[in-house]
Amino acid sequence: MAKIEPIQFFRQVRQEVAKVTWPSRRETGISTGMVLLMVVLASVFFLLVDQFFSWAVRMIFGLGV
């Protein structure tokens, strides 16, 4: 593997970073909101599934009497 001098490396990094298309503030806000919404929905879903299985196991083993 060829060695690259640090100055050349940082030049290449700067060129690659210049090619990146950064999202706008609005796009970032919308994406953040969607992620938070999905986290809440997944949390509620798993809470409900956990409660159902907890109830089912109590009923099967007769602990819910």
N, CA, C and O of each residue as an XYZ file, in Angstrom:
260
protein
N       0.852     -1.173      0.000
C       0.000      0.000      0.000
C       0.901      1.240      0.000
O       1.859      1.333      0.767
N       0.575      2.157     -0.855
C       1.386      3.368     -0.999
C       1.129      4.305      0.175
O      -0.006      4.467      0.624
N       2.188      4.907      0.653
C       2.053      5.883      1.743
C       1.690      7.236      1.162
O       2.237      7.667      0.147
N       0.757      7.894      1.828
C       0.343      9.236      1.413
C       0.784     10.197      2.503
O       0.598      9.932      3.691
N       1.352     11.281      2.103
C       1.780     12.283      3.071
C       0.554     12.941      3.704
O      -0.490     13.059      3.063
N       0.678     13.364      4.953
C      -0.473     13.957      5.652
C      -1.097     15.137      4.919
O      -2.321     15.271      4.908
N      -0.299     15.978      4.317
C      -0.851     17.141      3.612
C      -1.694     16.688      2.427
O      -2.782     17.216      2.197
N      -1.195     15.711      1.675
C      -1.942     15.173      0.532
C      -3.237     14.512      1.009
O      -4.289     14.671      0.390
N      -3.149     13.773      2.107
C      -4.327     13.113      2.666
C      -5.409     14.134      3.001
O      -6.568     13.957      2.626
N      -5.036     15.205      3.707
C      -6.028     16.206      4.098
C      -6.587     16.955      2.887
O      -7.744     17.375      2.909
N      -5.800     17.127      1.851
C      -6.321     17.718      0.608
C      -7.405     16.829      0.007
O      -8.461     17.307     -0.408
N      -7.125     15.534     -0.030
C      -8.099     14.592     -0.581
C      -9.368     14.556      0.268
O     -10.477     14.499     -0.263
N      -9.198     14.590      1.574
C     -10.370     14.613      2.461
C     -11.201     15.855      2.196
O     -12.427     15.782      2.123
N     -10.541     16.989      2.052
C     -11.261     18.250      1.798
C     -12.012     18.189      0.472
O     -13.137     18.681      0.378
N     -11.402     17.587     -0.558
C     -12.066     17.448     -1.854
C     -13.307     16.565     -1.729
O     -14.347     16.865     -2.316
N     -13.199     15.481     -0.967
C     -14.342     14.581     -0.807
C     -15.465     15.239     -0.008
O     -16.639     15.067     -0.335
N     -15.116     15.986      1.029
C     -16.127     16.671      1.837
C     -16.847     17.722      0.999
O     -18.032     17.978      1.216
N     -16.153     18.330      0.052
C     -16.774     19.335     -0.810
C     -17.846     18.712     -1.707
O     -18.752     19.412     -2.159
N     -17.753     17.413     -1.968
C     -18.720     16.718     -2.822
C     -20.003     16.349     -2.074
O     -21.007     16.004     -2.696
N     -19.971     16.419     -0.756
C     -21.120     16.002      0.055
C     -22.258     16.993     -0.115
O     -22.045     18.205     -0.099
N     -23.469     16.472     -0.279
C     -24.663     17.304     -0.331
C     -25.291     17.294      1.053
O     -25.866     16.290      1.474
N     -25.181     18.410      1.758
C     -25.678     18.484      3.120
C     -27.171     18.804      3.098
O     -27.620     19.590      2.265
N     -27.951     18.199      4.011
C     -29.390     18.490      4.051
C     -29.639     19.898      4.594
O     -28.837     20.451      5.346
N     -30.764     20.446      4.191
C     -31.137     21.774      4.689
C     -31.637     21.657      6.127
O     -31.873     20.560      6.632
N     -31.792     22.798      6.766
C     -32.296     22.801      8.151
C     -33.698     22.189      8.194
O     -34.034     21.464      9.130
N     -34.505     22.481      7.190
C     -35.875     21.954      7.144
C     -35.866     20.439      6.995
O     -36.605     19.742      7.690
N     -35.029     19.923      6.084
C     -34.934     18.474      5.891
C     -34.446     17.778      7.164
O     -34.928     16.700      7.512
N     -33.503     18.390      7.843
C     -32.997     17.820      9.088
C     -34.088     17.782     10.150
O     -34.223     16.795     10.874
N     -34.860     18.851     10.240
C     -35.958     18.902     11.211
C     -37.020     17.857     10.931
O     -37.511     17.200     11.849
N     -37.376     17.704      9.662
C     -38.389     16.715      9.293
C     -37.886     15.305      9.589
O     -38.628     14.480     10.122
N     -36.642     15.029      9.250
C     -36.071     13.705      9.513
C     -36.009     13.417     11.012
O     -36.298     12.301     11.445
N     -35.640     14.407     11.788
C     -35.584     14.232     13.239
C     -36.971     13.950     13.801
O     -37.136     13.078     14.653
N     -37.964     14.690     13.323
C     -39.340     14.463     13.764
C     -39.830     13.068     13.417
O     -40.496     12.424     14.227
N     -39.507     12.601     12.228
C     -39.926     11.259     11.817
C     -39.259     10.184     12.678
O     -39.894      9.200     13.056
N     -37.986     10.378     12.981
C     -37.284      9.411     13.824
C     -37.920      9.365     15.213
O     -38.158      8.284     15.750
N     -38.195     10.529     15.792
C     -38.817     10.569     17.115
C     -40.199      9.929     17.101
O     -40.558      9.209     18.033
N     -40.972     10.183     16.059
C     -42.295      9.576     15.932
C     -42.194      8.051     15.861
O     -42.962      7.348     16.517
N     -41.257      7.543     15.075
C     -41.092      6.099     14.951
C     -40.622      5.477     16.268
O     -41.016      4.358     16.599
N     -39.798      6.182     17.007
C     -39.351      5.686     18.321
C     -40.540      5.572     19.267
O     -40.674      4.578     19.981
N     -41.398      6.577     19.275
C     -42.580      6.548     20.139
C     -43.504      5.407     19.722
O     -43.978      4.659     20.577
N     -43.767      5.263     18.432
C     -44.647      4.187     17.957
C     -44.086      2.811     18.284
O     -44.826      1.930     18.723
N     -42.794      2.615     18.076
C     -42.177      1.322     18.386
C     -42.240      1.057     19.890
O     -42.483     -0.075     20.308
N     -42.026      2.078     20.695
C     -42.073      1.915     22.155
C     -43.470      1.497     22.612
O     -43.615      0.590     23.431
N     -44.478      2.149     22.087
C     -45.857      1.808     22.450
C     -46.184      0.389     21.976
O     -46.802     -0.377     22.714
N     -45.782      0.035     20.769
C     -46.031     -1.304     20.245
C     -45.416     -2.370     21.147
O     -46.087     -3.332     21.522
N     -44.139     -2.201     21.494
C     -43.474     -3.200     22.315
C     -44.024     -3.223     23.746
O     -44.033     -4.276     24.384
N     -44.478     -2.083     24.251
C     -45.140     -2.059     25.553
C     -46.406     -2.904     25.518
O     -46.651     -3.706     26.419
N     -47.207     -2.721     24.476
C     -48.457     -3.480     24.361
C     -48.195     -4.966     24.180
O     -48.875     -5.784     24.800
N     -47.236     -5.335     23.354
C     -46.902     -6.748     23.149
C     -46.403     -7.357     24.452
O     -46.791     -8.473     24.797
N     -45.552     -6.645     25.178
C     -45.032     -7.129     26.455
C     -46.160     -7.323     27.466
O     -46.190     -8.325     28.180
N     -47.076     -6.374     27.526
C     -48.200     -6.497     28.455
C     -49.079     -7.699     28.089
O     -49.542     -8.418     28.975
N     -49.311     -7.920     26.794
C     -50.118     -9.055     26.362
C     -49.461    -10.374     26.759
O     -50.123    -11.256     27.306
N     -48.160    -10.515     26.488
C     -47.481    -11.765     26.824
C     -47.408    -11.964     28.337
O     -47.500    -13.092     28.820
N     -47.246    -10.885     29.075
C     -47.238    -10.973     30.527
C     -48.590    -11.487     31.027
O     -48.654    -12.370     31.883
N     -49.652    -10.929     30.487
C     -51.000    -11.370     30.855
C     -51.213    -12.828     30.461
O     -51.752    -13.602     31.252
N     -50.798    -13.221     29.250
C     -50.982    -14.587     28.777
C     -50.233    -15.595     29.652
O     -50.781    -16.650     29.974
N     -49.021    -15.298     30.033
C     -48.244    -16.201     30.875
C     -48.889    -16.324     32.257
O     -48.930    -17.416     32.824
N     -49.395    -15.206     32.808
C     -50.079    -15.278     34.100
C     -51.324    -16.160     34.012
O     -51.621    -16.918     34.935
N     -52.046    -16.057     32.899
C     -53.245    -16.874     32.736
C     -52.888    -18.354     32.567
O     -53.560    -19.218     33.131
N     -51.860    -18.647     31.811
C     -51.461    -20.040     31.561
C     -51.009    -20.706     32.853
O     -51.372    -21.854     33.111
N     -50.241    -20.022     33.652
C     -49.715    -20.629     34.876
C     -50.606    -20.391     36.084
O     -50.263    -20.786     37.198
N     -51.748    -19.749     35.870
C     -52.701    -19.552     36.950
C     -52.250    -18.548     37.985
O     -52.723    -18.584     39.121
N     -51.370    -17.674     37.634
C     -50.880    -16.683     38.589
C     -51.745    -15.436     38.607
O     -51.559    -14.570     39.462
N     -52.674    -15.331     37.691
C     -53.494    -14.124     37.589
C     -54.825    -14.261     38.270
O     -55.728    -13.465     38.015
N     -54.978    -15.242     39.128
C     -56.248    -15.489     39.796
C     -56.457    -14.521     40.913
O     -57.481    -14.576     41.594
